[in-house]
Amino acid sequence: MGKKDKSQSKNLWKLAGEPVYPSLNREEDNIVKEPFQIYVASLFKELQRQNKLNVPVSVAKTRENAVKASAGYFCDRFEGKYGRKLVIHALARAGSLPTMSAEHFSYFPSFLLGAALWLLDYVKEKCVEDALFSQLPPELEEDFDDMIPDISDFSHTRNELLRVTAVLYGRDKTSRKECRNILKLIDKETASALKIEFRDKLLDYFERVLKVFYRAQPVNAPESFLPALPQFGQDAPESPMEEQLPGEYFLLSAPKLIGCSAEVIQEEFHSRKTAELLTGFTVDNPYRLCAAYLLLERDSDVLTSLNALTSAVMTAAEKHLPWALDVLPGEVPAAENGFHDHQLRYSYHGPAYDMETDEEITVQGEQMVSETQLFYLATGWLLPRDRAPSKELTDWLVRQNMPEKRAKAIAWGAMVASCVEPEGDPPDLGALDDLLAGWLDEMEDALDAPEEGSAEKTAGEYEAQTAALSRQLKEARRAAHDAEQAARQLQEQARKLEAQAEQDRAELIQLRDTVYQMTQGAEAEEELPPEVVLPWQVQRRTVIFGGHDTWSKAIRPLLPGVRFYDREMLPEVDAIKGADVVWIQANALSHKYYYRIIDAAKKGGADIRYFRYASARKCAEQLAEDELENCESR
């Protein structure tokens, strides 16, 4: 007996994580076998012999088994509308045609970069960056940087993008273990949602394929396009192959036309309906689809082996990524010299804090504000003082058929983005200086020193060389400007970290003092300053959290002017940020409640104090004594 082919096992296939099994009768099984016999037995081998297709026959056999296993699922979805045989027929053609294979497409660096960005965003949201970075290579191959598009991201450094993409690129060879460990960081619910999203997009595309098979009229495909198709005489127009040609031609041609205008697609297929079907196939979140494929591939899911359908979804995802166009960015300036509107011309409607009553109020248009003030209130960022949105960029966007109002909004965003450096590791300024010096030396040598045979060079070659050197000089200046901006940003970050460390140090002293007093018996009588008389009218904006109900009821009359929060009430973040000092009685406070208070207090710059006593009167005296010390220290 021959060795059993594992790929034919009925227990291995899953579709978006759900098991699927072959359920075809003999006639339907033959419908699947027929195109694979034609294309696999002849076309695949011929193209392999000519080194035009790197797809072994074993892969084609896996695709055939995938079609058989998933055909029942697709029939359940579509046979009521298109008929069972047509569904099986279209699925088999999609699996058998020698299109761009998903296996090959999944190693495109631009596609993997989309998955890498989703992974970095995910681990940052879940706070598991360390687990991801521990799997990344310390160094990259020298030429790997050249394979990745030149992009800047607000959340991740280019080094992080390159290292994650490198692991995904080597997932089948050098970094198999590291890639699996990274994908394990994705929780089951998220992984399942990603797979379902990929499945739904593939089903959407397949229904468009079915409509073409069901409705489209035959087109005159170029004879060289399908060189290995069986030849039919002109006297046999009713042959099965002639009837199948429109659908097969769509499967072969559609992926390369995704993203093209309806006019271009209609010219290719000579069908307005077909053009409408393809232009309607779009993607909401390409990053998620890129990551989804890697999960499906890891789990040997049937969706990775449906050939023309799988590669079409991957192509759509890749073409929706920002860097999909083969055009260098930065051709249009994002900003120009100018100033912003500082006139108080907009009426402010929003929350505010009343300094006299310690109450949060809603302002209804009494206060006038400017554009720069509104931008600061919304983002916490200051608009640049000497840059304005580029009119040239606005006009350029309008030429791309973008509405003028939308173009102006995008130009504003571009201006802000051009002023903001991405987060992450600081640049190596010393290495950058060496690089700039090397560039300048090379350009001077190239411009001053004549080359051998220079007399034979044409004017066009000199112009090309000059243009290349000019681009290098422009890049060098841009790099120097970016490095200067990065240095300023690092100084600001260092200042903020120092202030945060000082605040944390003061809080730690408070905690240590509180613990010490509690261990030494803090209820003992202490000599208080004569100025401490209860009830005590607080001088600062003060809020108190925690404490049992009896303690809270007893201390309230002793501290008029203090805002108290019940231990069951969710703290108001805005109130905490507006306070001068936050007092905490920790003996009746949950961890979640406590950390929410601490986080809001630190962000608002409020001082944090801890009560050392269980007695309400002693706590009130402690607060009053702290206020006196604060007044003396000023």
C-alpha positions as CSV (number, residue, x, y, z in Angstrom):
1,M,0.0,0.0,0.0
2,G,1.2,3.5,-0.7
3,K,2.0,6.0,2.0
4,K,-1.0,8.0,3.1
5,D,-0.9,11.7,2.2
6,K,-1.3,13.7,5.4
7,S,-2.8,16.6,3.4
8,Q,-5.8,14.4,2.6
9,S,-6.7,13.8,6.3
10,K,-10.3,14.7,7.0
11,N,-9.5,15.9,10.5
12,L,-7.0,18.6,9.8
13,W,-8.9,21.4,8.2
14,K,-10.4,24.4,10.0
15,L,-12.1,27.4,8.5
16,A,-11.6,30.6,10.6
17,G,-11.0,28.2,13.5
18,E,-14.1,26.1,13.0
19,P,-13.7,22.4,11.8
20,V,-14.8,21.7,8.2
21,Y,-14.9,18.3,6.5
22,P,-15.3,17.1,2.9
23,S,-19.0,16.5,2.1
24,L,-19.2,16.1,-1.7
25,N,-20.7,13.3,-3.6
26,R,-18.9,11.6,-6.5
27,E,-20.2,14.0,-9.2
28,E,-19.3,17.1,-7.2
29,D,-15.9,15.6,-6.4
30,N,-15.2,15.3,-10.1
31,I,-16.2,18.9,-10.6
32,V,-13.4,19.8,-8.2
33,K,-10.9,17.4,-9.7
34,E,-11.4,18.5,-13.3
35,P,-9.7,21.9,-13.2
36,F,-6.8,20.6,-11.0
37,Q,-6.2,17.8,-13.5
38,I,-6.0,20.3,-16.4
39,Y,-3.9,22.9,-14.7
40,V,-1.9,20.8,-12.3
41,A,-1.1,18.0,-14.7
42,S,-0.1,20.2,-17.6
43,L,0.1,23.9,-16.9
44,F,1.9,23.7,-13.5
45,K,4.5,21.3,-14.7
46,E,5.1,23.3,-17.9
47,L,5.5,26.6,-16.0
48,Q,7.8,24.9,-13.5
49,R,9.9,23.6,-16.4
50,Q,10.2,27.1,-17.7
51,N,11.0,28.5,-14.2
52,K,8.0,30.8,-14.4
53,L,6.1,29.5,-11.4
54,N,7.5,28.4,-8.1
55,V,4.6,26.3,-7.0
56,P,5.2,22.6,-6.5
57,V,2.5,20.1,-7.4
58,S,2.2,19.1,-3.7
59,V,1.0,22.7,-3.0
60,A,-1.6,22.3,-5.7
61,K,-2.7,19.0,-4.2
62,T,-3.1,20.8,-0.8
63,R,-5.3,23.4,-2.5
64,E,-7.5,20.7,-4.0
65,N,-8.0,19.1,-0.6
66,A,-8.8,22.5,0.8
67,V,-11.4,23.1,-1.8
68,K,-13.0,19.8,-1.1
69,A,-13.0,20.3,2.7
70,S,-14.5,23.8,2.5
71,A,-16.9,23.4,-0.4
72,G,-19.8,22.3,1.9
73,Y,-19.3,25.5,3.9
74,F,-19.4,27.7,0.8
75,C,-22.5,25.8,-0.5
76,D,-24.4,26.4,2.7
77,R,-23.7,30.1,2.3
78,F,-24.4,30.6,-1.4
79,E,-26.1,27.6,-3.1
80,G,-29.6,29.0,-2.4
81,K,-28.8,32.0,-4.6
82,Y,-26.4,30.6,-7.2
83,G,-26.9,26.8,-7.2
84,R,-24.7,24.2,-5.6
85,K,-22.8,23.1,-8.8
86,L,-21.9,26.7,-9.7
87,V,-20.6,27.4,-6.2
88,I,-18.4,24.2,-6.3
89,H,-17.3,25.0,-9.9
90,A,-16.2,28.6,-9.1
91,L,-14.5,27.5,-5.9
92,A,-12.5,24.8,-7.7
93,R,-11.5,27.3,-10.5
94,A,-10.3,29.8,-7.8
95,G,-8.2,27.1,-6.1
96,S,-6.7,25.7,-9.3
97,L,-5.7,28.7,-11.4
98,P,-2.0,29.6,-11.4
99,T,-2.4,33.2,-9.9
100,M,-0.1,34.9,-7.5
101,S,0.0,32.4,-4.6
102,A,-0.8,33.5,-1.1
103,E,2.3,31.6,0.1
104,H,4.5,33.9,-2.0
105,F,2.6,37.1,-1.3
106,S,2.8,36.6,2.4
107,Y,6.5,37.2,2.3
108,F,6.2,40.7,0.7
109,P,7.9,43.1,3.1
110,S,5.2,45.7,2.6
111,F,2.5,43.2,3.6
112,L,4.5,42.0,6.6
113,L,5.0,45.6,7.7
114,G,1.2,46.0,8.0
115,A,1.1,43.0,10.3
116,A,4.1,44.3,12.3
117,L,2.4,47.6,12.9
118,W,-0.8,45.9,14.2
119,L,1.3,43.7,16.5
120,L,3.2,46.7,17.9
121,D,-0.1,48.6,18.5
122,Y,-1.6,45.5,20.2
123,V,1.2,44.8,22.6
124,K,1.3,48.4,23.5
125,E,-2.4,48.4,24.3
126,K,-2.0,45.2,26.3
127,C,1.2,46.4,28.1
128,V,3.2,43.3,27.0
129,E,5.9,45.1,24.9
130,D,8.7,43.5,26.9
131,A,7.4,40.0,25.9
132,L,7.5,41.1,22.3
133,F,10.8,42.8,22.3
134,S,12.5,39.8,24.0
135,Q,11.8,37.8,20.8
136,L,13.3,40.3,18.4
137,P,16.8,40.0,17.0
138,P,19.5,42.4,18.4
139,E,20.8,43.2,14.9
140,L,19.4,43.1,11.4
141,E,20.8,42.1,8.1
142,E,22.4,45.1,6.3
143,D,20.1,45.0,3.3
144,F,16.8,44.4,5.3
145,D,16.4,48.1,5.9
146,D,16.3,48.7,2.1
147,M,13.4,46.3,1.7
148,I,11.1,48.2,4.0
149,P,9.3,51.4,2.9
150,D,10.6,54.7,4.3
151,I,7.8,55.6,6.8
152,S,7.6,57.5,10.1
153,D,5.1,56.4,12.8
154,F,3.9,58.4,15.8
155,S,3.9,55.4,18.2
156,H,6.9,53.2,17.2
157,T,10.5,53.7,16.1
158,R,11.7,52.5,12.7
159,N,14.1,50.1,14.5
160,E,11.1,48.5,16.2
161,L,9.2,48.2,12.9
162,L,12.2,46.6,11.2
163,R,12.9,44.1,13.9
164,V,9.3,42.9,14.1
165,T,9.0,42.7,10.4
166,A,12.3,40.7,10.2
167,V,11.0,38.1,12.6
168,L,7.8,37.7,10.5
169,Y,9.8,37.5,7.3
170,G,12.0,34.7,8.7
171,R,9.1,32.8,10.4
172,D,9.6,29.8,8.2
173,K,13.3,29.6,8.6
174,T,15.5,31.6,10.9
175,S,12.9,32.9,13.4
176,R,10.3,30.2,13.4
177,K,10.2,29.9,17.2
178,E,10.3,33.7,17.8
179,C,7.4,34.3,15.5
180,R,5.3,31.6,17.2
181,N,6.0,33.1,20.6
182,I,5.0,36.6,19.3
183,L,1.7,35.3,17.9
184,K,1.0,33.6,21.2
185,L,0.8,37.0,22.8
186,I,-2.5,37.6,21.0
187,D,-5.4,36.5,23.2
188,K,-7.9,34.0,21.9
189,E,-10.8,36.4,21.6
190,T,-8.8,38.8,19.5
191,A,-7.3,36.0,17.3
192,S,-10.7,34.6,16.7
193,A,-12.1,38.1,15.7
194,L,-9.2,38.6,13.3
195,K,-9.8,35.2,11.6
196,I,-13.5,35.9,11.3
197,E,-12.8,39.3,9.7
198,F,-10.5,37.7,7.1
199,R,-13.2,35.0,6.4
200,D,-15.9,37.6,5.9
201,K,-13.8,39.6,3.5
202,L,-13.0,36.4,1.5
203,L,-16.7,35.5,1.4
204,D,-17.5,39.0,0.2
205,Y,-15.0,38.6,-2.6
206,F,-16.2,35.1,-3.5
207,E,-19.8,36.3,-3.9
208,R,-18.5,38.9,-6.4
209,V,-16.7,36.1,-8.2
210,L,-20.0,34.1,-8.3
211,K,-21.9,37.0,-9.8
212,V,-19.3,37.2,-12.6
213,F,-19.6,33.4,-13.2
214,Y,-23.4,33.7,-13.1
215,R,-24.0,36.9,-15.1
216,A,-20.9,38.1,-17.0
217,Q,-20.8,37.7,-20.8
218,P,-17.7,36.2,-22.4
219,V,-14.8,38.5,-23.1
220,N,-12.0,38.2,-25.6
221,A,-9.0,37.5,-23.4
222,P,-5.6,37.9,-25.0
223,E,-4.4,34.6,-26.5
224,S,-1.1,34.9,-24.6
225,F,-2.7,35.4,-21.3
226,L,-3.7,31.7,-20.8
227,P,-1.0,29.9,-22.9
228,A,-1.8,26.5,-21.6
229,L,-5.5,26.4,-21.9
230,P,-6.9,23.7,-24.2
231,Q,-7.5,25.1,-27.7
232,F,-11.0,25.0,-29.1
233,G,-12.0,25.5,-32.7
234,Q,-14.2,28.4,-33.8
235,D,-16.9,25.9,-34.6
236,A,-17.4,24.9,-31.0
237,P,-18.5,28.0,-29.1
238,E,-20.7,26.0,-26.8
239,S,-17.8,24.1,-25.3
240,P,-17.6,24.1,-21.4
241,M,-14.2,26.0,-21.5
242,E,-15.7,28.9,-23.5
243,E,-18.5,29.2,-21.0
244,Q,-16.1,29.2,-18.1
245,L,-13.7,31.7,-19.5
246,P,-15.2,35.0,-18.2
247,G,-15.1,33.8,-14.6
248,E,-11.6,32.4,-14.9
249,Y,-10.4,35.5,-16.6
250,F,-11.9,37.6,-13.8
251,L,-10.1,35.4,-11.2
252,L,-6.8,35.9,-13.0
253,S,-7.0,39.6,-13.7
254,A,-9.0,41.1,-10.9
255,P,-6.3,41.2,-8.1
256,K,-4.0,43.4,-10.2
257,L,-6.9,45.8,-10.8
258,I,-8.0,46.2,-7.2
259,G,-7.7,49.9,-6.4
260,C,-7.9,51.0,-10.0
261,S,-10.6,53.3,-11.3
262,A,-13.9,52.0,-12.6
263,E,-12.9,53.2,-16.1
264,V,-9.7,51.2,-16.1
265,I,-11.5,48.1,-14.9
266,Q,-14.4,48.5,-17.4
267,E,-11.9,48.8,-20.2
268,E,-10.2,45.5,-19.1
269,F,-13.4,43.5,-18.8
270,H,-15.7,45.3,-21.2
271,S,-18.4,45.2,-18.5
272,R,-19.8,48.0,-16.4
273,K,-21.3,45.5,-13.9
274,T,-18.0,43.8,-13.4
275,A,-16.3,47.1,-12.8
276,E,-18.9,48.0,-10.2
277,L,-18.3,44.6,-8.5
278,L,-14.6,45.1,-8.2
279,T,-14.6,48.8,-7.2
280,G,-17.0,47.9,-4.5
281,F,-14.5,45.5,-2.9
282,T,-12.7,47.5,-0.3
283,V,-11.1,47.0,3.2
284,D,-11.8,48.9,6.4
285,N,-8.7,47.9,8.4
286,P,-5.8,46.5,6.3
287,Y,-3.5,46.1,9.3
288,R,-5.9,43.6,10.9
289,L,-6.2,41.5,7.7
290,C,-2.3,41.3,7.4
291,A,-2.1,40.0,11.0
292,A,-5.1,37.7,10.5
293,Y,-3.3,35.9,7.7
294,L,-0.4,35.1,9.9
295,L,-2.7,33.5,12.5
296,L,-4.5,31.5,9.8
297,E,-1.2,30.4,8.4
298,R,0.1,29.3,11.8
299,D,-3.1,27.2,12.4
300,S,-3.0,25.7,8.8
301,D,-6.4,27.1,8.2
302,V,-8.2,26.3,5.0
303,L,-8.5,30.0,4.2
304,T,-4.8,30.2,3.4
305,S,-5.1,27.5,0.7
306,L,-7.9,28.9,-1.5
307,N,-5.4,30.4,-3.9
308,A,-7.1,33.1,-6.0
309,L,-9.5,34.0,-3.2
310,T,-6.9,34.2,-0.5
311,S,-4.4,36.2,-2.5
312,A,-7.2,38.6,-3.6
313,V,-7.9,39.5,0.0
314,M,-4.2,39.8,0.8
315,T,-3.8,42.0,-2.3
316,A,-6.7,44.2,-1.2
317,A,-5.2,44.6,2.3
318,E,-1.8,45.5,0.9
319,K,-3.2,48.0,-1.6
320,H,-5.0,49.8,1.2
321,L,-1.9,50.3,3.3
322,P,-0.5,53.9,3.3
323,W,2.7,53.0,1.6
324,A,1.1,50.8,-1.2
325,L,1.8,53.3,-4.0
326,D,5.2,53.1,-5.6
327,V,5.8,56.8,-5.0
328,L,8.2,58.5,-2.6
329,P,6.5,60.6,0.1
330,G,7.3,64.2,0.8
331,E,6.9,65.5,-2.7
332,V,4.5,68.2,-1.5
333,P,5.4,70.4,1.5
334,A,3.3,69.8,4.6
335,A,3.7,73.4,5.9
336,E,4.7,76.9,4.9
337,N,5.8,80.0,6.7
338,G,2.9,81.7,8.3
339,F,1.0,82.4,11.5
340,H,-2.2,81.1,13.1
341,D,-5.4,82.9,14.1
342,H,-5.1,84.2,17.7
343,Q,-8.3,86.2,17.6
344,L,-10.8,85.4,20.3
345,R,-13.6,84.7,17.9
346,Y,-15.2,81.4,19.1
347,S,-17.5,81.1,22.1
348,Y,-16.4,78.3,24.5
349,H,-19.0,75.7,25.6
350,G,-17.7,73.1,28.0
351,P,-16.8,72.1,31.6
352,A,-14.8,74.4,33.9
353,Y,-13.9,74.7,37.6
354,D,-15.2,77.4,39.8
355,M,-12.4,78.7,42.0
356,E,-14.7,80.2,44.6
357,T,-17.2,77.4,45.2
358,D,-15.0,74.4,44.3
359,E,-17.7,73.3,42.0
360,E,-17.5,72.0,38.5
361,I,-19.6,74.2,36.2
362,T,-20.6,74.3,32.5
363,V,-19.7,77.4,30.6
364,Q,-22.3,78.3,27.9
365,G,-20.6,80.7,25.6
366,E,-19.6,83.5,28.0
367,Q,-15.8,83.0,27.3
368,M,-14.3,83.7,23.9
369,V,-11.4,81.6,22.7
370,S,-9.1,81.4,19.7
371,E,-8.2,78.5,17.3
372,T,-4.8,78.0,19.1
373,Q,-6.6,77.8,22.5
374,L,-9.1,75.3,21.3
375,F,-6.4,73.2,19.8
376,Y,-4.5,73.2,23.2
377,L,-7.7,72.4,25.1
378,A,-8.4,69.4,22.8
379,T,-4.9,68.0,22.6
380,G,-2.6,69.6,25.1
381,W,-0.2,70.6,22.3
382,L,0.7,74.1,21.1
383,L,0.5,74.9,17.5
384,P,3.8,75.9,15.8
385,R,4.3,79.7,16.0
386,D,5.9,80.0,12.5
387,R,4.2,77.3,10.4
388,A,0.8,77.2,8.7
389,P,-0.9,74.5,6.6
390,S,0.5,74.4,3.1
391,K,-1.7,75.8,0.4
392,E,0.3,73.9,-2.1
393,L,-0.6,70.7,-0.3
394,T,-4.3,71.7,-0.3
395,D,-4.3,72.3,-4.0
396,W,-2.5,69.0,-4.6
397,L,-5.1,67.1,-2.6
398,V,-7.9,68.8,-4.6
399,R,-6.2,67.7,-7.8
400,Q,-6.6,64.1,-6.5
401,N,-10.4,64.7,-6.5
402,M,-10.6,65.3,-2.8
403,P,-13.3,67.8,-1.7
404,E,-11.7,71.2,-0.8
405,K,-13.1,71.2,2.7
406,R,-11.6,67.8,3.4
407,A,-8.3,68.8,1.7
408,K,-7.9,71.7,4.1
409,A,-8.5,69.5,7.1
410,I,-5.9,67.0,5.8
411,A,-3.5,69.8,5.2
412,W,-3.9,70.9,8.9
413,G,-3.2,67.3,10.0
414,A,-0.1,67.1,7.8
415,M,1.2,70.4,9.2
416,V,0.9,69.1,12.7
417,A,2.4,65.7,11.8
418,S,5.4,67.4,10.3
419,C,6.2,69.1,13.6
420,V,5.8,66.0,15.8
421,E,8.6,63.5,16.2
422,P,7.6,59.8,16.7
423,E,8.0,58.3,20.1
424,G,10.8,55.9,20.8
425,D,14.6,55.6,21.1
426,P,16.6,58.8,20.6
427,P,18.7,59.0,17.5
428,D,22.5,58.4,17.7
429,L,23.5,62.0,17.1
430,G,27.2,61.1,16.9
431,A,26.6,58.5,14.2
432,L,24.3,60.9,12.4
433,D,27.0,63.6,12.3
434,D,29.5,61.0,10.8
435,L,26.9,60.0,8.3
436,L,26.2,63.6,7.2
437,A,29.9,64.3,7.0
438,G,30.4,61.2,4.8
439,W,27.5,62.3,2.5
440,L,28.9,65.8,2.1
441,D,32.5,64.4,1.4
442,E,31.1,62.0,-1.2
443,M,29.1,64.8,-2.9
444,E,32.1,67.1,-3.0
445,D,34.4,64.4,-4.4
446,A,31.7,63.5,-7.0
447,L,31.3,67.1,-8.1
448,D,35.0,68.1,-8.1
449,A,36.9,65.0,-9.2
450,P,36.5,64.0,-12.9
451,E,35.9,60.4,-13.6
452,E,37.6,58.2,-16.2
453,G,35.9,58.4,-19.5
454,S,33.9,61.5,-18.3
455,A,34.2,63.0,-21.8
456,E,32.1,60.2,-23.1
457,K,29.2,60.9,-20.7
458,T,26.2,62.5,-22.1
459,A,24.5,65.6,-20.7
460,G,21.6,63.4,-19.5
461,E,23.9,61.3,-17.4
462,Y,25.4,64.4,-15.7
463,E,21.9,65.7,-15.0
464,A,20.9,62.4,-13.5
465,Q,24.0,62.4,-11.3
466,T,23.4,66.0,-10.2
467,A,19.7,65.2,-9.4
468,A,20.8,62.2,-7.3
469,L,23.3,64.2,-5.4
470,S,20.8,67.0,-4.8
471,R,18.4,64.5,-3.3
472,Q,21.1,63.2,-1.0
473,L,21.9,66.7,0.2
474,K,18.2,67.3,0.8
475,E,18.0,64.1,2.8
476,A,21.1,65.1,4.8
477,R,19.6,68.5,5.7
478,R,16.3,66.9,6.6
479,A,18.1,64.3,8.8
480,A,20.0,67.1,10.6
481,H,16.7,69.0,11.2
482,D,15.0,65.9,12.5
483,A,17.9,65.2,14.8
484,E,17.7,68.7,16.2
485,Q,14.0,68.3,16.8
486,A,14.6,65.0,18.5
487,A,17.2,66.4,20.8
488,R,14.8,69.2,21.9
489,Q,12.1,66.6,22.5
490,L,14.4,64.5,24.6
491,Q,15.3,67.5,26.7
492,E,11.6,68.1,27.4
493,Q,11.0,64.4,28.2
494,A,13.9,64.5,30.6
495,R,12.4,67.5,32.3
496,K,9.1,65.9,32.7
497,L,10.6,62.6,34.0
498,E,12.6,64.6,36.6
499,A,9.5,66.4,37.8
500,Q,7.6,63.1,37.9
501,A,10.4,61.5,39.9
502,E,10.4,64.3,42.4
503,Q,6.6,63.9,42.8
504,D,7.0,60.1,43.3
505,R,9.8,60.7,45.8
506,A,7.5,63.0,47.9
507,E,4.7,60.5,47.8
508,L,7.1,57.7,48.9
509,I,8.2,59.8,51.9
510,Q,4.5,60.2,52.8
511,L,3.9,56.5,52.6
512,R,7.0,55.6,54.7
513,D,6.0,58.2,57.4
514,T,2.5,56.8,57.5
515,V,3.6,53.2,57.9
516,Y,6.1,54.2,60.6
517,Q,3.5,56.1,62.6
518,M,1.1,53.2,62.3
519,T,3.6,50.7,63.5
520,Q,4.6,53.0,66.4
521,G,1.1,53.6,67.7
522,A,0.0,56.7,66.0
523,E,-3.0,57.3,68.3
524,A,-0.7,58.6,71.1
525,E,-1.2,62.3,72.0
526,E,1.1,64.7,70.1
527,E,1.7,68.3,70.8
528,L,-0.1,70.3,68.1
529,P,0.6,73.9,67.1
530,P,-1.6,76.4,68.9
531,E,-3.1,77.5,65.5
532,V,-4.8,74.2,65.0
533,V,-8.4,74.7,66.1
534,L,-11.2,72.5,64.9
535,P,-13.3,72.8,62.9
536,W,-10.6,73.8,60.4
537,Q,-11.3,75.9,57.3
538,V,-9.0,74.6,54.6
539,Q,-6.9,77.0,52.6
540,R,-6.3,74.8,49.6
541,R,-8.6,72.9,47.2
542,T,-8.8,69.6,49.1
543,V,-10.5,66.3,48.3
544,I,-10.6,63.2,50.6
545,F,-11.1,59.6,49.5
546,G,-11.6,56.4,51.5
547,G,-12.5,55.7,55.1
548,H,-15.4,53.7,56.6
549,D,-18.8,55.4,56.7
550,T,-18.7,56.2,60.4
551,W,-15.2,57.8,60.0
552,S,-16.4,59.8,57.0
553,K,-19.5,61.0,58.9
554,A,-17.4,62.0,61.9
555,I,-14.7,64.0,60.0
556,R,-17.0,66.0,57.7
557,P,-18.0,68.6,60.3
558,L,-14.4,69.1,61.3
559,L,-13.2,70.1,57.9
560,P,-15.7,72.5,56.2
561,G,-14.7,73.3,52.6
562,V,-13.3,69.8,51.9
563,R,-14.9,67.7,49.2
564,F,-15.5,64.1,50.4
565,Y,-16.0,61.1,48.2
566,D,-17.8,58.0,49.4
567,R,-15.8,54.8,49.1
568,E,-18.5,53.3,46.8
569,M,-18.6,56.3,44.4
570,L,-16.4,56.3,41.3
571,P,-14.0,59.2,41.6
572,E,-14.4,62.1,39.3
573,V,-11.1,62.5,37.4
574,D,-11.7,66.1,36.5
575,A,-12.2,67.0,40.2
576,I,-9.0,65.2,41.2
577,K,-7.0,67.0,38.5
578,G,-8.4,70.4,39.8
579,A,-7.4,69.8,43.4
580,D,-4.3,71.1,45.2
581,V,-4.0,68.2,47.5
582,V,-5.6,64.7,47.7
583,W,-5.9,63.0,51.1
584,I,-6.4,59.2,51.2
585,Q,-7.7,57.1,54.1
586,A,-6.7,53.7,52.8
587,N,-8.4,51.4,55.3
588,A,-11.6,51.1,53.1
589,L,-10.4,51.6,49.6
590,S,-10.2,49.0,46.8
591,H,-7.0,48.7,44.7
592,K,-8.7,49.6,41.5
593,Y,-10.2,52.7,43.1
594,Y,-6.9,53.7,44.7
595,Y,-4.8,53.5,41.5
596,R,-7.4,55.5,39.6
597,I,-7.1,58.3,42.2
598,I,-3.3,58.2,42.2
599,D,-3.0,58.3,38.4
600,A,-5.4,61.2,38.1
601,A,-3.6,63.1,40.9
602,K,-0.2,62.7,39.3
603,K,-1.5,63.9,36.0
604,G,-3.1,66.9,37.6
605,G,0.0,67.8,39.7
606,A,-1.9,67.5,43.0
607,D,0.0,66.7,46.2
608,I,-0.9,63.3,47.7
609,R,-1.2,62.8,51.5
610,Y,-2.1,59.7,53.6
611,F,-4.0,59.7,56.9
612,R,-2.0,57.9,59.7
613,Y,-4.9,57.5,62.2
614,A,-8.2,55.7,62.5
615,S,-9.7,58.6,64.7
616,A,-11.5,61.2,62.7
617,R,-10.4,64.0,65.0
618,K,-6.7,63.0,64.8
619,C,-7.0,62.9,61.0
620,A,-8.5,66.3,60.9
621,E,-5.7,67.6,63.1
622,Q,-3.1,66.0,60.8
623,L,-4.6,67.7,57.8
624,A,-4.7,71.1,59.5
625,E,-1.1,70.7,60.7
626,D,0.0,69.8,57.1
627,E,-1.7,73.0,55.8
628,L,0.2,75.1,58.3
629,E,3.5,73.5,57.4
630,N,2.7,74.2,53.7
631,C,2.0,77.9,54.4
632,E,5.3,78.3,56.3
633,S,7.3,76.6,53.5
634,R,6.1,79.1,50.9
